[in-house]
Amino acid sequence: MSLFKVIDIAGTGMSAQALRLNTTASNMANAETVSSSTEKTYRARQPVFAATLNALGAQNHGAGVQVKGIVESQAPLRREFSPANPLADEEGYIYKPNVNMVEEMANMISASRSYQSNTEVAKTSKQLLLRTLSLGE
């Protein structure tokens, strides 16, 4: 495997972690939104990743991380009694997202550190490539 491939693989990891950070930011931004029904309520989202491996050397698929999609959490929504709220339903309840801020903070820290690790891999690969080129001097 060439060092160029290593940089490509680190790039897929950085893209995946950037998506994870964006999804976490969206969850955190919508954590306190209110709606009048369960159908309209924001649900926490999480990206789904898969490892890819180019074992056969095909040109169209590389090794790295592939985003399979984004799924909504099936955790129950928060239901609060608030009859004064203009968005309350007939029974006086409002619905809030199933976003767990502690989990989201942990996801944010984990994604940030994973992104940093991938940048270090790319940086190290670049340094190795430059040292290899300087061998001929």
Phi and psi in degrees as GROMACS dihedral restraints (atoms count N, CA, C in turn):
[ dihedral_restraints ]
;  ai    aj    ak    al  type     phi  dphi    fc
    3     4     5     6     1   -78.8    20    10
    4     5     6     7     1   161.4    20    10
    6     7     8     9     1   -67.8    20    10
    7     8     9    10     1   -23.2    20    10
    9    10    11    12     1   -64.7    20    10
   10    11    12    13     1   -38.5    20    10
   12    13    14    15     1   -64.4    20    10
   13    14    15    16     1   -37.0    20    10
   15    16    17    18     1   -60.7    20    10
   16    17    18    19     1   -41.7    20    10
   18    19    20    21     1   -65.3    20    10
   19    20    21    22     1   -39.6    20    10
   21    22    23    24     1   -62.2    20    10
   22    23    24    25     1   -42.7    20    10
   24    25    26    27     1   -64.3    20    10
   25    26    27    28     1   -44.4    20    10
   27    28    29    30     1   -61.4    20    10
   28    29    30    31     1   -35.8    20    10
   30    31    32    33     1   -63.2    20    10
   31    32    33    34     1   -40.2    20    10
   33    34    35    36     1   -66.4    20    10
   34    35    36    37     1   -35.2    20    10
   36    37    38    39     1   -66.0    20    10
   37    38    39    40     1   -41.0    20    10
   39    40    41    42     1   -65.8    20    10
   40    41    42    43     1   -40.1    20    10
   42    43    44    45     1   -63.1    20    10
   43    44    45    46     1   -42.0    20    10
   45    46    47    48     1   -64.3    20    10
   46    47    48    49     1   -43.6    20    10
   48    49    50    51     1   -70.6    20    10
   49    50    51    52     1   -31.2    20    10
   51    52    53    54     1   -65.3    20    10
   52    53    54    55     1   -41.4    20    10
   54    55    56    57     1   -62.7    20    10
   55    56    57    58     1   -41.7    20    10
   57    58    59    60     1   -62.0    20    10
   58    59    60    61     1   -41.7    20    10
   60    61    62    63     1   -64.5    20    10
   61    62    63    64     1   -40.9    20    10
   63    64    65    66     1   -64.8    20    10
   64    65    66    67     1   -40.3    20    10
   66    67    68    69     1   -65.4    20    10
   67    68    69    70     1   -42.7    20    10
   69    70    71    72     1   -62.7    20    10
   70    71    72    73     1   -42.4    20    10
   72    73    74    75     1   -61.9    20    10
   73    74    75    76     1   -40.5    20    10
   75    76    77    78     1   -63.1    20    10
   76    77    78    79     1   -43.4    20    10
   78    79    80    81     1   -61.4    20    10
   79    80    81    82     1   -45.0    20    10
   81    82    83    84     1   -67.1    20    10
   82    83    84    85     1   -37.6    20    10
   84    85    86    87     1   -66.4    20    10
   85    86    87    88     1   -31.1    20    10
   87    88    89    90     1   -98.6    20    10
   88    89    90    91     1     7.5    20    10
   90    91    92    93     1   -60.4    20    10
   91    92    93    94     1   -31.4    20    10
   93    94    95    96     1  -112.1    20    10
   94    95    96    97     1    15.0    20    10
   96    97    98    99     1   -70.0    20    10
   97    98    99   100     1   153.2    20    10
   99   100   101   102     1  -123.6    20    10
  100   101   102   103     1   144.1    20    10
  102   103   104   105     1  -141.8    20    10
  103   104   105   106     1   172.0    20    10
  105   106   107   108     1   -98.0    20    10
  106   107   108   109     1    -5.1    20    10
  108   109   110   111     1  -149.1    20    10
  109   110   111   112     1   162.1    20    10
  111   112   113   114     1   -69.7    20    10
  112   113   114   115     1   -27.9    20    10
  114   115   116   117     1   -69.1    20    10
  115   116   117   118     1   -31.6    20    10
  117   118   119   120     1   -93.4    20    10
  118   119   120   121     1    -5.8    20    10
  120   121   122   123     1   -79.2    20    10
  121   122   123   124     1   136.6    20    10
  123   124   125   126     1   -63.4    20    10
  124   125   126   127     1   139.8    20    10
  126   127   128   129     1  -118.9    20    10
  127   128   129   130     1   140.0    20    10
  129   130   131   132     1   -57.5    20    10
  130   131   132   133     1   142.6    20    10
  132   133   134   135     1  -120.8    20    10
  133   134   135   136     1   148.0    20    10
  135   136   137   138     1  -137.6    20    10
  136   137   138   139     1   135.5    20    10
  138   139   140   141     1   -76.1    20    10
  139   140   141   142     1   151.7    20    10
  141   142   143   144     1  -115.7    20    10
  142   143   144   145     1   124.9    20    10
  144   145   146   147     1  -113.3    20    10
  145   146   147   148     1   156.6    20    10
  147   148   149   150     1  -138.6    20    10
  148   149   150   151     1   143.3    20    10
  150   151   152   153     1   -79.9    20    10
  151   152   153   154     1   138.0    20    10
  153   154   155   156     1  -117.3    20    10
  154   155   156   157     1   145.5    20    10
  156   157   158   159     1  -136.0    20    10
  157   158   159   160     1   125.8    20    10
  159   160   161   162     1   -91.8    20    10
  160   161   162   163     1    75.1    20    10
  162   163   164   165     1   -77.7    20    10
  163   164   165   166     1   -25.8    20    10
  165   166   167   168     1   -98.4    20    10
  166   167   168   169     1    -3.7    20    10
  168   169   170   171     1    78.8    20    10
  169   170   171   172     1    17.0    20    10
  171   172   173   174     1   -65.0    20    10
  172   173   174   175     1   144.5    20    10
  174   175   176   177     1   -77.7    20    10
  175   176   177   178     1   -24.1    20    10
  177   178   179   180     1   -88.1    20    10
  178   179   180   181     1   -13.8    20    10
  180   181   182   183     1  -127.5    20    10
  181   182   183   184     1   128.2    20    10
  183   184   185   186     1  -110.5    20    10
  184   185   186   187     1   176.3    20    10
  186   187   188   189     1   -85.3    20    10
  187   188   189   190     1   156.0    20    10
  189   190   191   192     1   141.3    20    10
  190   191   192   193     1  -144.3    20    10
  192   193   194   195     1  -117.5    20    10
  193   194   195   196     1   134.7    20    10
  195   196   197   198     1  -118.9    20    10
  196   197   198   199     1   136.2    20    10
  198   199   200   201     1   -85.5    20    10
  199   200   201   202     1   119.5    20    10
  201   202   203   204     1   -87.1    20    10
  202   203   204   205     1   -25.9    20    10
  204   205   206   207     1   157.0    20    10
  205   206   207   208     1  -175.9    20    10
  207   208   209   210     1  -125.2    20    10
  208   209   210   211     1   128.1    20    10
  210   211   212   213     1  -111.9    20    10
  211   212   213   214     1   151.0    20    10
  213   214   215   216     1   -91.6    20    10
  214   215   216   217     1   143.1    20    10
  216   217   218   219     1   -66.7    20    10
  217   218   219   220     1   141.8    20    10
  219   220   221   222     1   -97.4    20    10
  220   221   222   223     1     6.4    20    10
  222   223   224   225     1   -62.5    20    10
  223   224   225   226     1   150.4    20    10
  225   226   227   228     1   -66.4    20    10
  226   227   228   229     1   148.0    20    10
  228   229   230   231     1   -75.5    20    10
  229   230   231   232     1   160.4    20    10
  231   232   233   234     1   -88.1    20    10
  232   233   234   235     1   129.0    20    10
  234   235   236   237     1  -115.4    20    10
  235   236   237   238     1   124.0    20    10
  237   238   239   240     1  -125.1    20    10
  238   239   240   241     1   141.7    20    10
  240   241   242   243     1   -82.6    20    10
  241   242   243   244     1   115.5    20    10
  243   244   245   246     1  -151.1    20    10
  244   245   246   247     1    73.6    20    10
  246   247   248   249     1   -63.4    20    10
  247   248   249   250     1   -22.3    20    10
  249   250   251   252     1   -77.9    20    10
  250   251   252   253     1   -16.7    20    10
  252   253   254   255     1   -70.5    20    10
  253   254   255   256     1   132.4    20    10
  255   256   257   258     1   -64.5    20    10
  256   257   258   259     1   -18.0    20    10
  258   259   260   261     1   -93.5    20    10
  259   260   261   262     1     4.4    20    10
  261   262   263   264     1   -64.7    20    10
  262   263   264   265     1   145.2    20    10
  264   265   266   267     1   -77.9    20    10
  265   266   267   268     1  -171.6    20    10
  267   268   269   270     1   -60.3    20    10
  268   269   270   271     1   -29.2    20    10
  270   271   272   273     1   -90.1    20    10
  271   272   273   274     1    -2.3    20    10
  273   274   275   276     1    91.0    20    10
  274   275   276   277     1    14.4    20    10
  276   277   278   279     1  -101.2    20    10
  277   278   279   280     1   146.1    20    10
  279   280   281   282     1  -116.2    20    10
  280   281   282   283     1   159.0    20    10
  282   283   284   285     1  -120.3    20    10
  283   284   285   286     1   135.9    20    10
  285   286   287   288     1  -120.8    20    10
  286   287   288   289     1   155.5    20    10
  288   289   290   291     1   -61.6    20    10
  289   290   291   292     1   159.9    20    10
  291   292   293   294     1   -90.6    20    10
  292   293   294   295     1    37.6    20    10
  294   295   296   297     1   -85.3    20    10
  295   296   297   298     1   124.7    20    10
  297   298   299   300     1  -100.0    20    10
  298   299   300   301     1   109.5    20    10
  300   301   302   303     1   -63.3    20    10
  301   302   303   304     1   -32.2    20    10
  303   304   305   306     1   -65.2    20    10
  304   305   306   307     1   -45.2    20    10
  306   307   308   309     1   -63.6    20    10
  307   308   309   310     1   -39.5    20    10
  309   310   311   312     1   -65.9    20    10
  310   311   312   313     1   -39.5    20    10
  312   313   314   315     1   -64.0    20    10
  313   314   315   316     1   -41.5    20    10
  315   316   317   318     1   -63.4    20    10
  316   317   318   319     1   -41.6    20    10
  318   319   320   321     1   -62.3    20    10
  319   320   321   322     1   -40.7    20    10
  321   322   323   324     1   -63.6    20    10
  322   323   324   325     1   -45.3    20    10
  324   325   326   327     1   -65.0    20    10
  325   326   327   328     1   -44.1    20    10
  327   328   329   330     1   -63.4    20    10
  328   329   330   331     1   -44.7    20    10
  330   331   332   333     1   -64.8    20    10
  331   332   333   334     1   -40.2    20    10
  333   334   335   336     1   -62.5    20    10
  334   335   336   337     1   -43.8    20    10
  336   337   338   339     1   -69.5    20    10
  337   338   339   340     1   -37.4    20    10
  339   340   341   342     1   -64.8    20    10
  340   341   342   343     1   -40.2    20    10
  342   343   344   345     1   -61.2    20    10
  343   344   345   346     1   -45.2    20    10
  345   346   347   348     1   -61.1    20    10
  346   347   348   349     1   -40.4    20    10
  348   349   350   351     1   -62.3    20    10
  349   350   351   352     1   -42.1    20    10
  351   352   353   354     1   -66.4    20    10
  352   353   354   355     1   -35.5    20    10
  354   355   356   357     1   -67.2    20    10
  355   356   357   358     1   -35.3    20    10
  357   358   359   360     1   -66.1    20    10
  358   359   360   361     1   -38.7    20    10
  360   361   362   363     1   -62.0    20    10
  361   362   363   364     1   -46.1    20    10
  363   364   365   366     1   -63.7    20    10
  364   365   366   367     1   -42.4    20    10
  366   367   368   369     1   -62.9    20    10
  367   368   369   370     1   -44.9    20    10
  369   370   371   372     1   -64.0    20    10
  370   371   372   373     1   -41.6    20    10
  372   373   374   375     1   -61.1    20    10
  373   374   375   376     1   -41.8    20    10
  375   376   377   378     1   -61.8    20    10
  376   377   378   379     1   -44.1    20    10
  378   379   380   381     1   -62.6    20    10
  379   380   381   382     1   -40.4    20    10
  381   382   383   384     1   -64.7    20    10
  382   383   384   385     1   -40.4    20    10
  384   385   386   387     1   -62.0    20    10
  385   386   387   388     1   -44.4    20    10
  387   388   389   390     1   -63.9    20    10
  388   389   390   391     1   -38.9    20    10
  390   391   392   393     1   -67.1    20    10
  391   392   393   394     1   -37.0    20    10
  393   394   395   396     1   -64.1    20    10
  394   395   396   397     1   -42.2    20    10
  396   397   398   399     1   -65.5    20    10
  397   398   399   400     1   -32.5    20    10
  399   400   401   402     1   -77.3    20    10
  400   401   402   403     1   -10.5    20    10
  402   403   404   405     1   -62.9    20    10
  403   404   405   406     1   -30.6    20    10
  405   406   407   408     1   -79.0    20    10
  406   407   408   409     1    -4.4    20    10
